[in-house]
Amino acid sequence: MPDFISDGVRIHYEVFAPDDSAPEKRRYPVLLLHGFASNGRVNWVSTSWTDALTRAGFEVIVPDHRGHGKSEKLYDPACYRAKAMAADARRLLDHLGVRKAHVMGYSMGARVAAFLAIAHPDRVRSLILAGMAGNLLRGVGGAEDIAAALEAEDPAVISSERARAFRQFAERTGSDLKALAACMRAGRDPVPPEALAALDMPVLITVGEKDGIAGPPEPLQAVMPQAQVVVLPGRDHMNAVGDKRHKQAVLAFLDVVCAEEPHHTAQDGPGKR
């Protein structure tokens, strides 16, 4: 499974080819950006997103963020700003010769996707902000209780239920706990509302009805009135990602976007997707 070097940092990724049985091959691939303490396989493969998208004719690109999964582990919080991760994503597109992609991010990955779209709108065919809504507009400081829980030698000493949940999830994903602690201490930069308002590519916002981490969709929709919003009934931050209705909404959105562009042909060639 391949790696590449992004500004000195080794980034792991996988590429999934469109299913041979797909009715048509889509012109642009889908880049999937996972959430904090997860990785590409947990967030996107085990939840059947890659299957759903390849069956629909998309090539799918699935990286592990720096500090996550099989990518290089860094222990300085300064390495984990969202803009740095967005630059990793843009360099991955360069590395693969992909001119433009549909970009979907979940939770922390949605913040990274937003910064990618703002910095390089010409590289983003459509933008899907999943598991992150109104709180995208808010800066979030480094949560020291979660960072400390990730570093605790004995999980039994963790008193915060929220911090304990992060520690348990990180252990289930086989993560490097010290790298995740550094990432958590980096905090989360707010996404400038005026920059979001200026985006002109198609945008979809998806959020679970009970997702307190994402925040309510209304503030983000007010900034991006052109965006479609899908609220998943009864779902929270952990179980919204793999919901069948979530996939149906995203595939329907992509169908509309793809209907507005010419079909992918052999003349497009590598680097012209």
C-alpha positions as CSV (number, residue, x, y, z in Angstrom):
1,M,0.0,0.0,0.0
2,P,1.5,3.3,-1.1
3,D,3.0,6.3,0.7
4,F,4.2,9.6,-0.5
5,I,6.2,12.5,1.1
6,S,4.3,15.7,1.8
7,D,6.7,18.5,2.8
8,G,8.9,16.0,4.6
9,V,6.0,14.0,6.2
10,R,5.2,10.5,5.1
11,I,1.5,10.1,4.2
12,H,-0.1,6.8,3.6
13,Y,-3.0,6.4,1.2
14,E,-5.1,3.9,-0.8
15,V,-6.8,4.2,-4.1
16,F,-9.9,2.2,-4.9
17,A,-10.8,1.7,-8.6
18,P,-14.3,2.0,-9.9
19,D,-16.3,-1.3,-9.9
20,D,-16.3,-3.0,-13.2
21,S,-20.0,-3.4,-12.9
22,A,-20.6,0.4,-12.5
23,P,-23.0,1.8,-15.1
24,E,-20.5,4.5,-15.9
25,K,-17.1,5.7,-14.9
26,R,-17.2,9.1,-13.3
27,R,-15.0,11.9,-14.5
28,Y,-13.5,13.0,-11.2
29,P,-12.5,10.8,-8.2
30,V,-13.7,11.2,-4.6
31,L,-11.2,12.2,-1.9
32,L,-12.2,11.0,1.5
33,L,-10.8,12.7,4.6
34,H,-11.3,10.9,8.0
35,G,-11.9,12.3,11.5
36,F,-9.8,12.6,14.6
37,A,-8.4,9.3,16.1
38,S,-9.7,7.4,13.1
39,N,-8.0,6.4,9.9
40,G,-9.0,5.8,6.3
41,R,-9.9,2.1,6.7
42,V,-12.0,2.6,9.9
43,N,-13.8,5.8,8.7
44,W,-14.4,4.8,5.1
45,V,-13.7,1.2,4.3
46,S,-15.3,-0.6,7.2
47,T,-18.4,1.6,6.9
48,S,-18.8,0.6,3.3
49,W,-18.3,4.1,1.8
50,T,-15.6,2.9,-0.5
51,D,-17.9,0.1,-1.7
52,A,-20.8,2.4,-2.3
53,L,-18.7,5.0,-4.2
54,T,-16.8,2.5,-6.4
55,R,-20.1,0.7,-7.3
56,A,-21.4,4.2,-8.4
57,G,-18.4,4.5,-10.8
58,F,-16.0,6.7,-8.7
59,E,-12.4,6.2,-8.2
60,V,-11.9,6.7,-4.4
61,I,-8.8,8.2,-2.7
62,V,-8.4,7.4,1.0
63,P,-5.4,8.9,2.9
64,D,-4.5,8.7,6.6
65,H,-3.9,12.1,8.0
66,R,-0.5,12.8,9.5
67,G,-0.3,11.3,12.9
68,H,-3.1,8.8,12.1
69,G,-3.3,5.3,10.7
70,K,-0.2,4.3,8.8
71,S,1.0,7.8,8.2
72,E,4.0,9.3,9.9
73,K,3.6,10.1,13.6
74,L,4.5,13.6,14.8
75,Y,4.7,14.8,18.4
76,D,4.7,18.6,18.0
77,P,1.2,20.2,18.2
78,A,2.3,22.8,15.7
79,C,2.4,20.1,13.0
80,Y,-1.3,19.5,13.2
81,R,-2.9,22.7,12.1
82,A,-5.8,22.1,9.7
83,K,-4.1,24.1,7.0
84,A,-1.1,21.8,7.1
85,M,-3.4,18.7,6.7
86,A,-5.2,20.5,3.8
87,A,-1.8,21.0,2.2
88,D,-1.2,17.2,2.6
89,A,-4.4,16.5,0.7
90,R,-3.6,18.9,-2.1
91,R,-0.1,17.4,-2.5
92,L,-1.7,13.9,-2.6
93,L,-3.8,15.1,-5.6
94,D,-0.6,16.4,-7.2
95,H,1.2,13.2,-6.5
96,L,-1.6,11.2,-8.2
97,G,-2.0,13.5,-11.1
98,V,-5.5,14.4,-10.1
99,R,-6.5,17.9,-11.3
100,K,-9.8,18.0,-9.5
101,A,-11.8,15.8,-7.1
102,H,-15.0,15.6,-5.2
103,V,-13.9,16.1,-1.5
104,M,-15.7,14.7,1.5
105,G,-14.5,15.1,5.0
106,Y,-15.9,13.8,8.3
107,S,-15.6,15.7,11.6
108,M,-11.9,16.9,11.7
109,G,-11.7,15.9,8.1
110,A,-14.5,18.3,7.2
111,R,-12.5,21.1,8.7
112,V,-9.5,20.0,6.6
113,A,-11.7,19.7,3.5
114,A,-13.0,23.3,4.0
115,F,-9.5,24.7,4.2
116,L,-8.6,22.7,1.1
117,A,-11.6,24.2,-0.8
118,I,-10.8,27.7,0.4
119,A,-7.1,27.5,-0.5
120,H,-7.5,25.6,-3.8
121,P,-11.1,26.0,-5.1
122,D,-10.0,25.0,-8.6
123,R,-9.1,21.5,-7.2
124,V,-12.5,20.8,-5.6
125,R,-15.3,19.8,-7.9
126,S,-17.8,19.5,-5.0
127,L,-17.5,19.7,-1.3
128,I,-19.2,17.5,1.3
129,L,-18.9,18.6,4.9
130,A,-20.0,15.7,7.0
131,G,-20.2,15.4,10.8
132,M,-19.4,19.1,11.2
133,A,-21.8,22.0,10.9
134,G,-22.1,25.1,13.0
135,N,-19.0,24.3,15.0
136,L,-16.9,24.6,11.8
137,L,-17.2,28.3,12.3
138,R,-15.8,28.2,15.8
139,G,-12.2,27.8,16.8
140,V,-11.8,25.0,19.4
141,G,-8.9,25.2,21.8
142,G,-6.7,22.1,22.5
143,A,-8.7,19.9,24.9
144,E,-6.2,19.2,27.6
145,D,-8.5,16.7,29.3
146,I,-8.6,14.6,26.2
147,A,-4.9,14.9,25.5
148,A,-4.1,13.9,29.1
149,A,-6.5,10.9,28.8
150,L,-4.8,9.8,25.7
151,E,-1.4,9.9,27.5
152,A,-2.6,8.4,30.8
153,E,-0.6,5.2,31.7
154,D,-3.6,3.9,33.5
155,P,-7.0,4.5,31.8
156,A,-8.7,3.9,35.2
157,V,-7.6,7.4,36.3
158,I,-9.6,9.1,33.6
159,S,-12.5,10.9,35.2
160,S,-14.1,12.6,32.2
161,E,-16.6,10.5,30.4
162,R,-15.9,12.4,27.1
163,A,-12.1,12.0,27.5
164,R,-12.5,8.3,28.3
165,A,-14.6,7.8,25.1
166,F,-11.8,9.4,23.0
167,R,-9.2,7.1,24.7
168,Q,-11.3,4.0,24.1
169,F,-11.9,4.9,20.4
170,A,-8.2,5.6,19.9
171,E,-7.3,2.2,21.4
172,R,-9.9,0.5,19.2
173,T,-8.3,2.0,16.1
174,G,-4.8,1.0,17.1
175,S,-3.7,4.7,17.2
176,D,-0.5,6.2,18.4
177,L,-1.8,7.8,21.6
178,K,1.0,10.4,22.0
179,A,0.7,11.5,18.4
180,L,-3.1,12.0,18.9
181,A,-2.5,13.9,22.1
182,A,-0.2,16.3,20.1
183,C,-2.9,16.6,17.5
184,M,-5.6,17.4,20.1
185,R,-3.4,20.1,21.7
186,A,-3.1,21.8,18.3
187,G,-6.8,22.9,18.7
188,R,-9.0,23.5,15.7
189,D,-8.8,26.7,13.7
190,P,-12.2,28.4,12.9
191,V,-13.0,28.4,9.2
192,P,-13.6,32.1,8.1
193,P,-17.3,32.5,7.2
194,E,-16.5,35.0,4.5
195,A,-14.2,32.5,2.8
196,L,-16.9,29.8,2.9
197,A,-19.5,32.2,1.5
198,A,-17.2,32.9,-1.5
199,L,-17.0,29.2,-2.5
200,D,-18.9,28.5,-5.7
201,M,-18.6,24.7,-6.1
202,P,-21.7,22.6,-5.1
203,V,-21.7,22.0,-1.3
204,L,-23.5,19.4,0.8
205,I,-23.7,19.5,4.6
206,T,-24.6,16.3,6.4
207,V,-25.1,16.0,10.2
208,G,-26.7,13.7,12.7
209,E,-29.8,15.1,14.4
210,K,-28.2,14.4,17.9
211,D,-24.6,15.3,16.9
212,G,-23.4,17.8,19.6
213,I,-19.8,17.7,18.3
214,A,-20.8,19.0,14.9
215,G,-23.1,21.7,16.2
216,P,-26.4,22.7,14.6
217,P,-26.5,23.1,10.8
218,E,-28.3,26.5,10.7
219,P,-25.3,28.8,11.4
220,L,-23.3,27.1,8.6
221,Q,-26.3,27.1,6.2
222,A,-26.7,30.8,6.9
223,V,-23.1,31.4,5.8
224,M,-23.5,29.1,2.8
225,P,-27.1,29.5,1.6
226,Q,-26.3,27.7,-1.6
227,A,-25.4,24.5,0.3
228,Q,-27.8,21.6,0.6
229,V,-28.3,20.3,4.1
230,V,-29.2,16.8,5.2
231,V,-30.0,16.0,8.8
232,L,-29.9,12.3,9.7
233,P,-32.7,11.5,12.2
234,G,-31.7,9.9,15.5
235,R,-28.0,9.8,14.6
236,D,-25.1,11.2,16.7
237,H,-21.5,11.8,15.9
238,M,-20.4,8.2,16.1
239,N,-23.2,6.4,14.2
240,A,-24.0,9.0,11.6
241,V,-21.0,8.3,9.4
242,G,-22.0,4.8,8.3
243,D,-25.7,5.4,8.1
244,K,-27.4,4.0,5.0
245,R,-29.4,7.3,4.6
246,H,-26.1,9.2,4.7
247,K,-24.7,7.3,1.8
248,Q,-27.9,7.7,-0.2
249,A,-27.9,11.5,0.4
250,V,-24.3,11.8,-0.7
251,L,-24.7,9.6,-3.8
252,A,-27.8,11.5,-4.8
253,F,-25.9,14.8,-4.4
254,L,-23.0,13.5,-6.5
255,D,-25.4,12.2,-9.2
256,V,-26.7,15.8,-9.7
257,V,-23.2,17.3,-9.7
258,C,-22.0,14.7,-12.2
259,A,-25.0,15.2,-14.5
260,E,-23.8,18.7,-15.1
261,E,-20.3,17.7,-16.4
262,P,-19.2,15.8,-19.5
263,H,-18.5,12.1,-19.2
264,H,-15.0,10.9,-18.5
265,T,-13.3,9.7,-21.6
266,A,-10.0,8.1,-22.5
267,Q,-8.8,11.5,-23.8
268,D,-8.9,12.9,-20.3
269,G,-5.9,10.7,-19.4
270,P,-3.8,10.7,-16.2
271,G,-3.6,14.1,-14.5
272,K,-6.7,15.4,-16.3
273,R,-9.3,14.1,-14.1
